[in-house]
Amino acid sequence: MKIGYDILGNIALLKFNREASVSVKKKFALSYLKNHKNVSTVLEKVGKFSGRLRTLKTRWLAGEKTKEALYRENGCEFRFNVDTCYFSSRLSEERKDAASLVKKNENVLVMFGGVAPFAVIISKLSKAKRIVSVELGRECNKYAKINVKRNKLDNVEIVQGDVRKVCLSRDFGAKGFDRIVMARPNLKDSFLDVAFHLVKKGVIHYYGFCKEDDLEEMKEMVLEEGKKAGRKIRILKVKKAGDIGAYRYRYRVDLKVLN
Ligand SMILES: C[S@@+](CC[C@H](N)C(=O)[O-])C[C@H]1O[C@@H](n2cnc3c(N)ncnc32)[C@H](O)[C@@H]1O
């Protein structure tokens, strides 16, 4: 039987193939629980991340009946509900890498902040001055605030709302950020126009999704958006930041904005 595993602290998320019966799943979940002392709840993943909020559907299989995870990563702790909030432990190296690039006293914006893992880890591992995390989902924002408090941070602001509306409002101002992390959902809107409006001469980390063969097209789109916004940009680096399906990858494109 082929099973996919995601361990989010106390919660194990298992993905079974279609043929597996309920009784086989329950039996497996119980034995999993017995053999993994750190896990107290076993859930089954039903379907993929979907919708604007990139949420997941899960079904309880064994152990404590909860959907709330307590997960540790990069020396930080995160609470979140696995059904109502997007969270991927596979981005942990990416978060550490992003934090390592942040320079002293930078103002950093994290778009699509989720439960604030990027913001919290950047705050913990760098000497950034201020980090703003913007997220649409109300549940994510509730946990983001809990996570900022839990990790005892005083330079992280959590803002609830649509990146396009909130970040283009007058309160946000223009060219206020040295660095923008665009941990985008895998949806159509690139949101690059918003990032170009907000970034000073600085750096944007753009996350995009495509096949390896389409990477050049994605780079061209990014350069074209820069031109449209009247910003001079140079691509510093493109790196694979995980796979998301058959021959499809998450790429991080690091852009230097020169004017
Ligand atoms: C790929 S997840 C990234 C979450 C987080 N950065 C992380 O690493 O866990 C994308 C997030 O963007 C949020 N989102 C989607 N559209 C949005 C929008 N227009 N404005 C703000 N947040 C949005 C979703 O709710 C989701 O939490």
The ligand as an ORCA input file, in Angstrom:
! r2SCAN-3c Opt
* xyz 0 1
  C       0.806     29.106     -0.500
  S      -0.010     29.762      0.931
  C       1.392     30.436      1.785
  C       1.167     30.578      3.250
  C       2.419     30.885      4.083
  N       3.247     31.901      3.504
  C       3.194     29.636      4.404
  O       4.350     29.516      4.004
  O       2.667     28.795      5.114
  C      -0.864     31.063      0.305
  C      -1.674     31.859      1.311
  O      -2.165     33.002      0.614
  C      -3.454     33.346      1.097
  N      -4.080     34.172      0.058
  C      -4.620     33.787     -1.111
  N      -5.022     34.852     -1.836
  C      -4.721     35.960     -1.096
  C      -4.877     37.360     -1.297
  N      -5.430     37.829     -2.406
  N      -4.442     38.203     -0.340
  C      -3.870     37.710      0.811
  N      -3.691     36.404      1.053
  C      -4.104     35.525      0.119
  C      -4.104     32.014      1.373
  O      -5.134     32.144      2.316
  C      -2.901     31.176      1.885
  O      -2.807     31.221      3.279
*
